[in-house]
Amino acid sequence: MIVLADQGYDQTFNTPASDPYLATTLRKQGELLPNYYAVAQGDLANEIALVSGQGPTPQTEANCPKFTDIKPRKFVADQQVLGSGCVYPSRTLTLADQLTKAGDTWRAYVQDIGNGPHGQARTCRHPTLGSADSGTAASGHDPYVTWSNPFVYFQSIGKTACAKDDVGLNQLTVDLKSAKTTPALSYIVPSPCDNGSDTPCLLGGKSGMTPADGFLRSVVPEIEASAAYKADGLIAITFDQAPQTGPDADASSCCDNPTQYPNLPTVVTTPTTPTTPTTPTTPTTPTTPPYNIAPPYDIAPTATTTTTPATTTPTTTTPTITTPASEQTGQTTPTGGGGEVGLLLISQYVKPGSTDALDYFNHYSLLSSIEELFGLSHVGYARDPALAAFAAPQYNHYTP
């Protein structure tokens, strides 16, 4: 898994001029899933969803400015941890924990994690529990940011395993030298200097997809040349979220994405009469308590049912279909998620240059699909029975 940041499908896969290596060269090697969505707002919130199936908290949406435990730490429906904070208790499992328990290996390769000031950790680097995180913004001297590294927010992984397997990007070259030393799962994260964000990490430095495309040019060929990849490898390239501000802002969602996350304030909207177009009203957000259910917090939140108004199709002799129907769960909404980001799969098991424009997926789908590849049970929102996971239409070059 290669996880870039803060760019939507239209700015990347759909705009080859901005990133010719990703949108043209790599695109020809694999299968593009354009209808692939982030699940929340905030880089860290989406990265945590990718590896654990946990929904956002106000703090993970804000990239965890203070490195604090989630409290009161009650478990509710879909294995969600109820509370405020960003460090998950040991009972909250990640994909890394699942692989370890199954006897498989994993590693996170995080660019510049070991380039901090003297005395700081060179692996599994994060603030002291309970302290403010000074590493929320990248700099030229220290491009690493804690929020790009979701595994350090889970106590379940443990200090020893985290120190051994949450490592710098330079370790990837060493591990790829043989299939035996290559982990079953590699989670690869560029620093904010190279992750695609429009915010430069150096004053006057390059930002956006140009450095991200260069990062992919350096990493992907090395992976593809490895014995492990040639044997049975799969590369998945996506973005944690689309832009959430500015002219390209996109907070859309799909695929049975929760309409209300338990740790976020309930959004109350005033119904409008559907007669003439009106200016959207600003949602009213309660300030206390910080959750959408009342104490004692150990009661599963009541499921929310969202009804989508039926769309009537004019009766014509030859109806025009502008959007292909999805074969799986493909309902989309303009809000509630992190936007359309797209996903590229590269493997001997997918047809080069192919596109699946019919099916819709999100970050929980990718987690669920990886769990199924390794024969693991599902965690968090990846357990949703209505969630679409990859199957024959996606592994379209696989012969049993």
N, C-alpha and C positions, 0 to 999 in steps of 0.2 A: 504494500500500500504506500503510495506517494501522495501526501496530503499538502496541497498548496492552499493559498488563502485569499479571501476577499475579492474574488472575481466570479462573475456569472457566466453562464453558457454563451450568451451573446457576445461577451467581451473576449472569449477565449476560443472555444472550439468553432464558433460561428464567425470568427474574425481572423482568418489565417495570416493577415498582414501583421498582426500584433505578436504572434507566436508561431512562426512557420514550422518550427520543429515539432511542437505539440499538435497543432491543428492540421498540418499537412503530412509531414514525414511519419510521425507516430500514428496519426489517424489512419494512414494507409496500411499500417501493420496490424491493426486490431479492430475491435468492434466498438462503435460509439453508441452510448445510451444517452440520447439528448434529454429524455424526460426523467432526469435524476435530480432529486431535490435535497437541500439541507433541511434540517428539522427544527431549528431554533434560531434566535438572534444571538450573536456573540461567537467569536472564534472558539474559545474554550468550551462553551456549551455544546457546540457541534462535534468537537473532537472527543469530548467525553461520551457523547451519544454513540459515536463510531466504535468505541472500544468497550462500552459497558451497557448500552441501551438505557442509560439514565437520562431523564429529562432535565431541563435547566433549573437552576436556582437564580435568584437575582444576582448573586455574586459570580456565578460562572458566566452569565450573560455579560457581565462587566469585566471578564478576564481576571477575576479574583484579585482585587487590589489588596486584600488582606488574607493571608494564608491561614484560614481558620477551619476547625472542624465543623461539619454540618450538625446542627442541633435543632430540634430535640432528637433527631435520628430515629424516628419511628418508621416502620416499613408499612407501606400501604399496597394498593393494587398494582399489579405488574412489577413487583419487586422494587418499586420506587422508594427512595429514601426521602422522608418528609423533613424539611427543615430549612434553615438558613445557613449559608457557608459554602465551602467548596472542597473540603477534604472529606472523602467518603470513608465510612467505617469499614472494618475488616470483613464484615458480612457481605459487603457489596462486591460482587465478583466482576472481573473484567475478562476479556478474551484471553489476556495473558495468563490469568489464573486458571482458566479452563484448559488451556494448552498444557500448562505445567502439570496439572492434575492428571491429564491424559497421557503424560509421558512425552509430550512434544516440546519443542523449543520455540522461543520467541526472542526478538530483540527490537528495541527502538533505537534508530540511528538518527541522532538529533544534531544538526549542524551547529558548531560553535559552542556546544554545551561545556566543553573543557577549556574554553578560552576566557574564563572569568578572572577576576583579580586574584592575586596571590593569596593562598589559604582557602579558597573556595573549592568545593568538590569538582572533580573532573568528570564524574558520571552522576546520574540521578540527582542533579542539582536543583535545589528548591530552597525557599526561605525557611527559617525556623517556624515551627507551628505556632500560630498565634500572633506572628509579626506581620508588619506591612511588607508587601512585595516591592522591592526596589527595582526588580527586573521585569516590569510590565512594558517598558519601552526600550527598543533597541538603540544602540549607539555604535559608532564606528569602532570603538575600542572593545565593546562587548555586545555583539549582535544577538546573543541568546536572550530569549524571553521565556519565562516559566510557562506561560499559558499555551505555548506551542507544543508542550510536552505533556499530554494528558495522563500518562501513567504515574507521574509523581503525586497525583491527587488521590491515590487509592492506597489506603493502609493495608489492604489485602495482599498486595504484592510483597511487602516486607522490605526492610532495609537491605538485607544481603542480596536478595534477588534483584532489587532495583539497582543497586550499585554495580552488579555484574552485567545486567542486561539492558539498562537504560544508558546508552553510551554515545560517543561522538561519531560523526559521519565517517571519519577516517577508518574506523573499525570495520566498515562494510567491505572495503577492499581486501582486508585480511580474511574476513569470514567467507567471502565468495571464492576463495582459492580452491576450495573443494566442496563437494556436495555434503560431506560429513559435517563440516563446520558451518554450513549455511543454515540459519534457523528455519523452522517450518513457516514462521510468520516474521516478516520484516516490515516494520512501520518506519517510514523514512520521512523526515521533516526538515525542510530547508529553514534557514534563519530568515527573519524579516527582510534581510538584504536581498534574498533570492526567492521569496515565497509567492511573489505575484502582487503583493499589496501595493497600492498606489502611494503609500506613505514611505518615503525613502528613509533608510537607517543612517545615512550620511547627509549632511547639509550639502545640497547641490548634487547629490548622488542619483544614480538611476533607480527607478522604481517601476512597478507594473510588470508586465509580462516579458519584457526584454531580458532582465536578469533571471526570471523564472525559466524561460526557455533555455538559457545558457546552463542553468542548473540541471535541467532534464538532459541536455546534450552530454553532460559529463557523467551522469549517474546511470541512465537507462542502458546505453551500450555496454557498460560494465556488467550490469545485471544480465543482459541478454547473452553475453559471452560466457557466463558462468556455467559450470556443469550442472548445478542444481536447477537452474532455469531451463536448460536444454532438456533435462530429464522430464520434468512435469510442472514447470513453473507457470505462474499467472501474475501479471502486473496489473494493478488497478490504480489509475491516476484520477484524482478528483480534487475539489476545492472544499474547504471547510464550510464556507458560506459565500453567497453573493454579496455585493455591496449593500449595506443597510442604510446608507445615507447618500445624498447627492443625486445627480440626474439618473444614475443607473440603479438606484435602490430597488431591491426586490425582496419582499418578505413572504413570497408565496410558498405554498406547501402542497403536498399530495399524499396519496397512499395511506389513508387511514391515520394520518398524523393526528395526535391528540388535539382536540379543539381547545382544551384547557389543561395546562400542566399543573400538577398539584402544588408546586412550590411558588407559582407566580400569582400575583393578585388577580382576582376575577375581573375581567373586563366587562363592564356594563355599557351597553349601547342603547340609544333611544331609537325605537323603530320610527321609520319615516314612511309617509304615504307614497306608494310607488306611482305617482301620477306624472310629475314632471321632475327632471333631473335636479338634484339639490346638492349643495356642498356637503361633503361628509362631515358628520359631527365628531368632535374630539371625544374618545372614550373616557369614561369616568373610572378612575382606578382607586379602590379603597386603600388607605394607608395602614390600617391596623385591623386584625393581625396580619402578618406578612404572608399568610397562606390562605387558600380558598376554602378551608374548612375550619370548624370551630374546635377548641380543645375538647378532649384530651389528645388530639393529633394522631391517635392510633386507630382511627376509624377510616376505612377506605373511602375516598371521596366518591360521591355519587356520580355515576357515569352521565356525561352530557351528550345529548343527542342533537345533532345539527341537521336540520332539514334544508336541503338545497331546493330552491324554487324550481318547479318544472319549467323547461323551456319548450315552447311550442314551435314546431317546424311548419312553415308555410306549405300548403299543399300545392305542389307544382308537378308538372309532368316528369321532369328530370331534376330531382333534388341535387343541390350542390353540397358536397361534403368538404369542408375546408380543413378539418382536423381529424386525423385517423383515430378511430375508436381503439381503446386499449383492450388487450386481451386479459389484463389483470386489473388490480385495483388502481384506477387511474384518475380518480376525482381530484381536481385541483381547487385550491382556494387562493384568493389574492393575499391573504394574511395567515399568520400562525406558524410560519416556518422561516427558513433561512434563504429561500429563493432557489431558482433553477440553476444548478451548477454543472450538470453533465458528468459523465463517467466514461473513461476509456479503459477497455479490457484488452490486454495483449497476451496471447498464449497460443500454443499449438492447438488448443481446444476451441479457439474462436476463429472465425473466417476473417482473413485480412480484408480491410476496406469495407466491412459490413456495417450496417446501422440498424438498430432496433428502434424504430420510431413509433411502435405500437404500445409498448409496455412502459409502465411508470414505476419508479423506485425512489427510495430515499436512503439516508444513512443507516437507518435501522434495517433496511433491506440488505445492505451490504454486510452488516454485522451478521445478520441471520444467514446469509448465503455462505459466508466464511465458516460459520459454525457448522453448517451442514456439510461443507467440504471435508471437515475434520471429524465428522461424526459426533459433534458436541451438542448438548442441550442448549436452549436459547435463554438468554438473560435479558432482563429489563423489557423494554418495548419491542425487542426482537422476538418476544414470545407471542405477540399479537397474531392470532390465527388468520386474520384478514390481511396480514402483511404479505406482499409479494416478495418472493425470493427468486434467485436466479435458477433457471431450469434449462430444458433443451433449447428454447428459442435463443437463449443467451450463449450457451455452450454449443454454438451452431456448427462446430467443426469437430465434434467429438463422436467417435465411433465406439460403442461399448465392446 
